[in-house]
């Protein structure tokens, strides 16, 4: 399964994910520690505010 890092938009295999976070009931996956730090600082920047969840390109397992 491929997932998309919400910060850098990179598509990555789920088994190579560097880190993940749960936010508002959704799982977010990251390719690097740098991307997860950026998400941790402003997670609302990377979610769809109207839907209360991730942008359409984010895979949810």
PyMOL commands that set and color helices and strands:
alter all, ss='L'
color gray80, all
select helices_A, chain A and resi 14-16+33-41+43-46
alter helices_A, ss='H'
color red, helices_A
select strands_A, chain A and resi 2-4+11-13+19-23+26-30+47-48+53-54
alter strands_A, ss='S'
color yellow, strands_A
deselect
rebuild
show_as cartoon
